């Protein structure tokens, strides 16, 4: 009998039941989708890194490592495996494409996963190419490629296609945010082919696997080699660092916006279930009169929340997998970023506990909502629910109250009488506004960052990367010939932390720097500048002491300013300052207005990228961001519609007696509709006023959590505010109109029955 009653009640309150299920499904779906994303990243990349033996550390030396150096490191207790490596960017002859060319002498660390063609053979006379690069450029197994490196030409056939953990995120350098396989990929060349083509045994890098900490490894390596060496842990590499960064960002995202969705949904559920059980007061009294025990009635109404929670959670799981799949699939958002063989979706274990708690919480809400009504006798329970009597508010005792219109007074009393419903409506509006301002504001912030790079920092046509160990006089002569600014970048140790030192000559205004306010700042020769992240520990006026990797010398320079770094943590000084302090440098990059196609044929040039091509790599990044924002906007609008409709419907049911009384007094449906809509409008105005600063605070939190490495400056444009306000008011008005139209079908006799 009670089972049939459950279905009858669900039919009677179908709008409320459906809206509650949708709210739970939406909250659970967004929560699971974002948490599954970071967990799937960790699982898939972790297995891929292990399969391809990703190096834990990379040691660099401009002079190169000998075989004796490698043997000395392998003798260190705690180093499990090591290999000499070459990893340089090379160009493909007669094309605009370039590759990251990798040569592993022993092939015990930083290996690859062959996806097609011949397995790796160190004695083979060929190379293994990125399968995505090959697909994007129509290259097949057996095709020959001619690679240009420091004046040498290497012609080799493609023996196989592969993926590499070292190249999970295949970008040319730090200026390229997103992979572009039509222009850049990677290749593995055999040591035999490398020696035959270059006629050298030059390996400037050692990749190794070791459980030692960075400090312990640095000390052990310095002792074994007799000199300090630049040691870069995997956390500081693009592939591993960015993959874990995405996971970290996903965790942060999963702990902010999805929790907000879930909280709003559950709070709205609490109010709705309380109103449903209040309207069921007579039904509860009837069941008591028929002899049903309180415990049995309690279990029956507990099943309402349990069924809603169970169905909503099941739909939410499906929605969560759908959201995660949109983000995590080879043709989706992360597919443009990661190049890995497996895209398996997985759910963190704690999520199952959260889902169980949600269902339990829904059940508890139902129990608590009906428990109080079971305390009296059956006769008391049969009395209809009557809202508590309102005390006169202070405003009613003032002359101003009599001057207010009837609708204003009526709505004020209703808001204060049903505080919980009004508060939930307000929370729903604030939540909708918060998500819209935060999501659209993130896009404004990112666009502002890209404009900064495009228009203020970068004032060149072509960026030219020079080969390692380039002749200093030759590099300077090339810079003068190209009328180029130049940058000498190298790794240094500052307080035990790896930082990029940039020694710059930008007198031709091709390469600029900006301060914390995004104003272009000329470099003074009086001292050095630190990026905003380093400025948290190093203040202007301090003297910073650093040591270049590969040298035991230390240098000290006064900090005279703070700059906004585009990518890496860096210490910047002018050429004149560096020469005054005595810091040695080697030019690594030129910035010129000479197009890449017109550059001279020089062995000093390793690769060249046009400014336009660099900015194009950001397009994919912005497309991912746009899709994420679109998902947030859709979710925010759906959440706003469902929450406001659900609460509006409950408000209509609660006030049906009052609305019927107004109709008896001669109010027309249109007038009553305006009364209902005006209350929503009031709450929307308050919600918008609260939602704007809440959205800005959320955006600030998101920037700090998700994009701390980019030193973004928060910016929210006027269009964002306008669109957010219009959408929020549109949702409120849309729901208000739908609820107001129900007044035309009100049952006057049923509504006016009850106790006065």
ZAMARGU-4260 file (C-alpha; in steps of 0.2 Angstrom, whole numbers, plus 5000, padded with zeros to 4 digits):
<rodrens>
0) 5000/5000/5000 | 5013/5012/5005 | 5023/5008/4989 | 5008/5013/4979 | 5007/5029/4989
5) 5025/5033/4985 | 5021/5032/4966 | 5005/5042/4969 | 5015/5055/4978 | 5028/5056/4965
10) 5015/5059/4952 | 5007/5072/4962 | 5023/5081/4965 | 5031/5076/4949 | 5039/5093/4945
15) 5047/5093/4962 | 5053/5075/4961 | 5060/5078/4944 | 5069/5094/4949 | 5076/5086/4964
20) 5083/5072/4954 | 5090/5084/4941 | 5098/5094/4955 | 5106/5079/4963 | 5111/5072/4945
25) 5119/5089/4941 | 5128/5091/4957 | 5135/5073/4957 | 5139/5074/4938 | 5149/5090/4939
30) 5158/5083/4955 | 5162/5066/4948 | 5167/5073/4931 | 5180/5085/4937 | 5187/5073/4950
35) 5187/5059/4938 | 5197/5070/4926 | 5212/5072/4937 | 5212/5054/4943 | 5211/5048/4926
40) 5226/5059/4921 | 5236/5052/4936 | 5232/5034/4931 | 5235/5035/4913 | 5250/5046/4913
45) 5258/5036/4927 | 5257/5020/4918 | 5263/5028/4902 | 5278/5035/4912 | 5282/5019/4920
50) 5281/5009/4903 | 5293/5021/4894 | 5305/5022/4909 | 5303/5041/4912 | 5319/5048/4919
55) 5318/5055/4937 | 5332/5067/4934 | 5341/5075/4920 | 5359/5081/4921 | 5366/5094/4909
60) 5383/5100/4904 | 5387/5111/4890 | 5404/5103/4888 | 5395/5086/4886 | 5397/5070/4897
65) 5411/5056/4893 | 5408/5038/4895 | 5419/5039/4911 | 5406/5051/4918 | 5392/5040/4915
70) 5401/5025/4923 | 5405/5036/4938 | 5387/5040/4940 | 5382/5022/4938 | 5393/5017/4953
75) 5384/5029/4964 | 5373/5019/4977 | 5355/5025/4973 | 5356/5027/4955 | 5347/5013/4947
80) 5349/5016/4928 | 5357/5030/4917 | 5361/5034/4899 | 5369/5048/4890 | 5357/5057/4880
85) 5355/5070/4866 | 5339/5080/4865 | 5339/5095/4853 | 5327/5103/4841 | 5331/5101/4823
90) 5323/5106/4807 | 5317/5095/4793 | 5325/5101/4776 | 5314/5109/4763 | 5299/5111/4775
95) 5293/5122/4789 | 5292/5107/4802 | 5305/5104/4815 | 5308/5089/4828 | 5314/5086/4845
100) 5328/5074/4840 | 5332/5061/4854 | 5347/5049/4855 | 5349/5037/4869 | 5366/5029/4870
105) 5361/5014/4881 | 5342/5015/4879 | 5339/5010/4897 | 5330/5026/4902 | 5318/5038/4893
110) 5312/5025/4881 | 5298/5025/4869 | 5282/5015/4865 | 5283/5009/4847 | 5265/5009/4840
115) 5269/5004/4822 | 5283/4997/4812 | 5299/4989/4818 | 5304/4988/4836 | 5318/4999/4842
120) 5336/4992/4837 | 5351/5003/4842 | 5361/4996/4827 | 5348/5001/4814 | 5351/5014/4802
125) 5335/5025/4804 | 5324/5034/4816 | 5307/5032/4825 | 5295/5046/4822 | 5280/5053/4833
130) 5265/5044/4826 | 5254/5060/4828 | 5267/5071/4819 | 5268/5058/4805 | 5249/5057/4804
135) 5247/5076/4803 | 5260/5078/4789 | 5257/5062/4779 | 5273/5053/4783 | 5273/5034/4782
140) 5285/5021/4787 | 5299/5019/4774 | 5299/5038/4770 | 5316/5047/4771 | 5318/5063/4781
145) 5333/5075/4780 | 5337/5083/4797 | 5347/5099/4799 | 5357/5101/4815 | 5371/5114/4817
150) 5376/5113/4799 | 5375/5094/4798 | 5363/5085/4787 | 5356/5068/4794 | 5346/5058/4781
155) 5337/5043/4788 | 5322/5032/4784 | 5307/5031/4796 | 5308/5013/4803 | 5293/5015/4815
160) 5281/5026/4824 | 5280/5029/4842 | 5275/5038/4858 | 5286/5044/4871 | 5283/5048/4890
165) 5297/5062/4888 | 5286/5069/4874 | 5269/5067/4882 | 5267/5086/4879 | 5277/5089/4863
170) 5281/5107/4862 | 5297/5115/4855 | 5301/5126/4870 | 5293/5136/4884 | 5285/5149/4872
175) 5274/5135/4865 | 5260/5131/4876 | 5250/5118/4866 | 5257/5105/4854 | 5255/5108/4835
180) 5259/5091/4827 | 5258/5099/4810 | 5274/5109/4814 | 5283/5100/4828 | 5285/5082/4833
185) 5299/5071/4840 | 5310/5057/4834 | 5322/5044/4841 | 5338/5042/4831 | 5350/5027/4835
190) 5367/5031/4842 | 5375/5022/4827 | 5366/5033/4815 | 5370/5049/4826 | 5389/5045/4827
195) 5390/5041/4808 | 5382/5058/4803 | 5389/5070/4816 | 5406/5061/4818 | 5406/5065/4836
200) 5402/5057/4853 | 5394/5072/4860 | 5380/5069/4873 | 5376/5085/4884 | 5364/5076/4894
205) 5362/5061/4906 | 5345/5054/4910 | 5344/5043/4926 | 5332/5034/4937 | 5334/5036/4956
210) 5324/5037/4971 | 5336/5049/4979 | 5330/5067/4983 | 5337/5081/4972 | 5348/5087/4986
215) 5356/5070/4989 | 5358/5067/4970 | 5366/5084/4967 | 5379/5080/4981 | 5382/5063/4975
220) 5384/5068/4957 | 5396/5082/4961 | 5406/5071/4971 | 5407/5057/4958 | 5410/5070/4943
225) 5421/5082/4953 | 5411/5097/4948 | 5393/5104/4951 | 5381/5099/4938 | 5364/5106/4933
230) 5351/5093/4939 | 5333/5095/4934 | 5320/5083/4942 | 5306/5076/4932 | 5294/5088/4941
235) 5302/5103/4932 | 5300/5095/4915 | 5286/5100/4903 | 5279/5082/4901 | 5279/5077/4919
240) 5277/5094/4927 | 5262/5099/4916 | 5254/5082/4918 | 5255/5083/4937 | 5250/5102/4935
245) 5234/5097/4926 | 5230/5084/4939 | 5233/5097/4953 | 5222/5109/4944 | 5209/5096/4942
250) 5210/5093/4961 | 5208/5111/4965 | 5194/5113/4952 | 5185/5097/4959 | 5186/5105/4977
255) 5179/5122/4972 | 5165/5123/4958 | 5158/5105/4959 | 5157/5106/4978 | 5147/5122/4976
260) 5135/5113/4963 | 5133/5099/4976 | 5130/5111/4991 | 5117/5121/4982 | 5108/5105/4976
265) 5108/5098/4993 | 5102/5114/5001 | 5088/5116/4989 | 5084/5098/4992 | 5082/5101/5011
270) 5070/5115/5008 | 5060/5105/4995 | 5058/5089/5005 | 5053/5099/5021 | 5039/5108/5010
275) 5033/5091/5003 | 5032/5083/5020 | 5023/5099/5026 | 5010/5097/5012 | 5008/5079/5016
280) 5003/5083/5034 | 4985/5077/5032 | 4991/5061/5023 | 5002/5057/5038 | 4988/5060/5050
285) 4977/5048/5039 | 4990/5035/5040 | 4991/5037/5059 | 4973/5035/5060 | 4973/5019/5050
290) 4984/5011/5063 | 5001/5013/5054 | 5015/5014/5067 | 5026/5030/5067 | 5042/5019/5063
295) 5033/5012/5048 | 5027/5030/5042 | 5045/5036/5045 | 5052/5022/5034 | 5040/5026/5021
300) 5044/5045/5020 | 5063/5041/5021 | 5061/5031/5005 | 5057/5047/4996 | 5074/5054/4999
305) 5082/5037/4997 | 5074/5034/4980 | 5077/5052/4974 | 5095/5051/4980 | 5098/5034/4972
310) 5090/5039/4955 | 5099/5056/4955 | 5116/5048/4960 | 5114/5035/4946 | 5110/5048/4933
315) 5125/5059/4940 | 5137/5045/4938 | 5132/5043/4920 | 5133/5062/4918 | 5150/5062/4927
320) 5157/5049/4915 | 5151/5060/4900 | 5159/5076/4907 | 5175/5067/4910 | 5174/5059/4893
325) 5172/5076/4884 | 5188/5081/4893 | 5198/5065/4893 | 5198/5057/4876 | 5211/5056/4862
330) 5200/5068/4851 | 5194/5079/4865 | 5201/5093/4876 | 5215/5084/4883 | 5218/5074/4867
335) 5225/5091/4860 | 5237/5092/4874 | 5243/5074/4879 | 5250/5061/4867 | 5248/5045/4876
340) 5242/5027/4872 | 5228/5024/4884 | 5213/5035/4889 | 5204/5025/4902 | 5192/5034/4913
345) 5193/5030/4932 | 5184/5036/4948 | 5194/5040/4964 | 5189/5029/4978 | 5183/5043/4990
350) 5170/5047/4977 | 5160/5031/4981 | 5160/5036/4999 | 5154/5054/4994 | 5140/5046/4984
355) 5135/5035/4998 | 5135/5050/5010 | 5124/5059/4997 | 5111/5045/4997 | 5112/5044/5016
360) 5110/5063/5017 | 5095/5063/5006 | 5087/5049/5017 | 5091/5059/5033 | 5083/5075/5026
365) 5067/5065/5023 | 5067/5057/5040 | 5070/5074/5049 | 5057/5083/5039 | 5043/5071/5044
370) 5049/5066/5062 | 5042/5082/5070 | 5025/5079/5062 | 5024/5061/5070 | 5025/5068/5088
375) 5007/5072/5090 | 4991/5063/5089 | 4982/5057/5073 | 4969/5071/5075 | 4983/5084/5077
380) 4992/5078/5061 | 4975/5079/5052 | 4975/5097/5054 | 4982/5106/5038 | 4999/5114/5038
385) 4998/5132/5044 | 5013/5144/5042 | 5019/5152/5058 | 5011/5168/5062 | 5021/5184/5057
390) 5026/5197/5070 | 5025/5214/5064 | 5042/5220/5058 | 5049/5237/5063 | 5045/5244/5046
395) 5026/5241/5048 | 5026/5253/5062 | 5033/5268/5052 | 5023/5280/5040 | 5033/5273/5026
400) 5025/5256/5027 | 5008/5264/5022 | 5015/5273/5007 | 5022/5256/5000 | 5012/5248/4987
405) 5001/5233/4991 | 5012/5221/4981 | 5028/5227/4990 | 5021/5224/5007 | 5014/5207/5002
410) 5031/5201/4995 | 5040/5208/5010 | 5029/5199/5022 | 5031/5183/5012 | 5050/5184/5011
415) 5051/5186/5030 | 5038/5172/5034 | 5047/5159/5023 | 5065/5164/5027 | 5072/5147/5022
420) 5064/5146/5005 | 5069/5164/5002 | 5087/5161/5007 | 5088/5146/4996 | 5082/5156/4981
425) 5095/5169/4985 | 5108/5156/4986 | 5103/5149/4969 | 5104/5166/4961 | 5121/5170/4969
430) 5128/5152/4964 | 5122/5155/4946 | 5130/5173/4946 | 5146/5167/4954 | 5148/5153/4941
435) 5145/5165/4926 | 5157/5178/4933 | 5170/5166/4938 | 5169/5156/4921 | 5168/5171/4909
440) 5181/5181/4920 | 5193/5167/4918 | 5192/5169/4899 | 5194/5188/4901 | 5210/5185/4911
445) 5217/5173/4899 | 5213/5184/4884 | 5222/5198/4893 | 5237/5187/4896 | 5238/5183/4878
450) 5236/5201/4873 | 5251/5205/4885 | 5262/5192/4876 | 5256/5197/4859 | 5256/5216/4859
455) 5268/5221/4874 | 5281/5207/4877 | 5283/5201/4859 | 5288/5215/4847 | 5297/5203/4834
460) 5293/5194/4819 | 5305/5178/4822 | 5312/5170/4837 | 5329/5161/4833 | 5335/5148/4844
465) 5354/5145/4844 | 5363/5129/4845 | 5372/5124/4861 | 5390/5130/4863 | 5388/5143/4850
470) 5403/5153/4847 | 5401/5169/4857 | 5408/5181/4844 | 5399/5172/4830 | 5382/5173/4840
475) 5385/5192/4843 | 5389/5195/4825 | 5373/5186/4820 | 5363/5196/4832 | 5370/5212/4824
480) 5367/5206/4806 | 5349/5202/4810 | 5347/5218/4820 | 5341/5207/4834 | 5338/5208/4853
485) 5345/5193/4862 | 5343/5183/4877 | 5356/5172/4886 | 5346/5160/4897 | 5354/5147/4909
490) 5350/5138/4924 | 5356/5144/4941 | 5353/5139/4959 | 5345/5152/4971 | 5343/5147/4989
495) 5343/5129/4983 | 5330/5132/4970 | 5332/5130/4951 | 5329/5147/4942 | 5331/5153/4925
500) 5344/5167/4923 | 5340/5179/4908 | 5354/5191/4903 | 5346/5202/4890 | 5351/5215/4877
505) 5334/5222/4871 | 5340/5240/4866 | 5331/5237/4849 | 5314/5235/4857 | 5310/5218/4850
510) 5309/5208/4867 | 5301/5218/4882 | 5297/5215/4900 | 5282/5221/4910 | 5280/5225/4928
515) 5266/5218/4940 | 5254/5231/4933 | 5257/5225/4915 | 5267/5241/4910 | 5282/5239/4899
520) 5297/5242/4909 | 5315/5246/4902 | 5329/5236/4911 | 5340/5246/4922 | 5359/5242/4923
525) 5359/5245/4941 | 5353/5228/4947 | 5343/5213/4943 | 5324/5209/4943 | 5314/5195/4950
530) 5298/5187/4944 | 5282/5189/4955 | 5284/5171/4961 | 5302/5174/4967 | 5296/5191/4975
535) 5287/5182/4988 | 5304/5177/4996 | 5316/5190/4988 | 5311/5208/4991 | 5317/5223/4981
540) 5332/5230/4989 | 5338/5212/4994 | 5355/5206/4988 | 5352/5189/4979 | 5367/5176/4978
545) 5366/5163/4965 | 5378/5150/4957 | 5377/5145/4939 | 5375/5126/4936 | 5392/5118/4930
550) 5402/5131/4940 | 5407/5133/4958 | 5407/5152/4957 | 5394/5162/4966 | 5388/5180/4961
555) 5379/5193/4970 | 5367/5206/4963 | 5355/5219/4971 | 5336/5216/4967 | 5329/5233/4960
560) 5312/5227/4953 | 5299/5215/4950 | 5293/5209/4933 | 5279/5198/4928 | 5286/5182/4920
565) 5277/5175/4905 | 5281/5157/4909 | 5297/5152/4920 | 5303/5158/4937 | 5317/5169/4932
570) 5330/5182/4937 | 5333/5195/4924 | 5347/5207/4922 | 5353/5218/4907 | 5369/5214/4898
575) 5378/5229/4906 | 5373/5223/4923 | 5379/5205/4920 | 5396/5211/4913 | 5398/5223/4928
580) 5394/5209/4940 | 5405/5197/4930 | 5392/5184/4926 | 5397/5173/4911 | 5384/5171/4898
585) 5381/5162/4881 | 5367/5169/4869 | 5353/5157/4867 | 5339/5166/4858 | 5338/5180/4845
590) 5322/5191/4842 | 5322/5199/4825 | 5311/5206/4812 | 5319/5196/4798 | 5306/5182/4792
595) 5311/5164/4795 | 5312/5161/4777 | 5325/5174/4775 | 5337/5169/4788 | 5355/5166/4783
600) 5361/5148/4782 | 5371/5147/4798 | 5377/5133/4809 | 5373/5143/4824 | 5355/5143/4821
605) 5346/5127/4828 | 5328/5132/4824 | 5317/5147/4821 | 5299/5151/4825 | 5288/5165/4819
610) 5279/5176/4832 | 5263/5172/4822 | 5266/5153/4824 | 5270/5154/4842 | 5253/5164/4845
615) 5244/5151/4835 | 5249/5137/4848 | 5239/5147/4861 | 5223/5145/4850 | 5221/5127/4855
620) 5223/5132/4873 | 5210/5145/4872 | 5198/5132/4863 | 5200/5121/4878 | 5197/5135/4890
625) 5181/5140/4880 | 5174/5123/4880 | 5177/5122/4899 | 5168/5139/4901 | 5154/5134/4890
630) 5151/5118/4901 | 5151/5129/4916 | 5139/5142/4909 | 5127/5128/4903 | 5128/5120/4920
635) 5126/5137/4929 | 5110/5141/4919 | 5103/5123/4921 | 5106/5124/4940 | 5098/5141/4941
640) 5083/5136/4931 | 5080/5120/4941 | 5083/5127/4958 | 5073/5143/4955 | 5059/5133/4947
645) 5058/5120/4961 | 5058/5134/4975 | 5046/5144/4965 | 5034/5130/4963 | 5035/5126/4981
650) 5032/5145/4985 | 5016/5144/4973 | 5010/5128/4983 | 5013/5136/5000 | 5004/5152/4994
655) 4990/5144/4985 | 4977/5149/4998 | 4984/5167/4998 | 4983/5168/4979 | 4965/5161/4979
660) 4960/5174/4992 | 4968/5188/4980 | 4957/5181/4966 | 4942/5182/4977 | 4946/5200/4981
665) 4946/5204/4962 | 4964/5203/4958 | 4967/5197/4940 | 4979/5183/4935 | 4990/5196/4927
670) 4991/5206/4943 | 4995/5191/4953 | 5008/5185/4941 | 5017/5202/4943 | 5017/5200/4961
675) 5025/5183/4960 | 5038/5189/4947 | 5042/5205/4957 | 5047/5194/4972 | 5059/5184/4961
680) 5066/5201/4954 | 5069/5208/4971 | 5079/5192/4976 | 5088/5192/4959 | 5094/5210/4962
685) 5101/5205/4979 | 5108/5189/4972 | 5117/5198/4958 | 5124/5211/4970 | 5131/5197/4981
690) 5136/5186/4966 | 5147/5199/4958 | 5160/5200/4972 | 5158/5182/4976 | 5162/5178/4957
695) 5177/5189/4958 | 5184/5180/4974 | 5181/5163/4966 | 5190/5169/4950 | 5205/5175/4961
700) 5205/5158/4970 | 5204/5149/4953 | 5219/5159/4946 | 5229/5156/4962 | 5225/5137/4961
705) 5225/5133/4943 | 5237/5145/4934 | 5250/5151/4947 | 5264/5147/4936 | 5258/5160/4923
710) 5257/5175/4934 | 5241/5180/4927 | 5233/5196/4932 | 5214/5195/4936 | 5204/5205/4924
715) 5185/5205/4922 | 5178/5215/4907 | 5162/5224/4907 | 5154/5212/4894 | 5156/5198/4907
720) 5147/5208/4920 | 5133/5212/4907 | 5131/5194/4901 | 5131/5187/4918 | 5118/5199/4924
725) 5107/5197/4909 | 5108/5178/4910 | 5104/5178/4928 | 5089/5190/4926 | 5084/5180/4911
730) 5084/5164/4921 | 5074/5172/4935 | 5062/5180/4924 | 5059/5164/4914 | 5056/5154/4929
735) 5045/5167/4937 | 5034/5168/4921 | 5032/5149/4921 | 5027/5148/4939 | 5015/5164/4938
740) 5006/5155/4923 | 5001/5141/4935 | 4990/5154/4945 | 4977/5153/4931 | 4973/5134/4935
745) 4972/5136/4954 | 4958/5126/4962 | 4949/5140/4972 | 4939/5128/4983 | 4953/5117/4988
750) 4965/5131/4991 | 4953/5140/5002 | 4949/5125/5013 | 4958/5124/5030 | 4960/5131/5047
755) 4959/5150/5049
</rodrens>
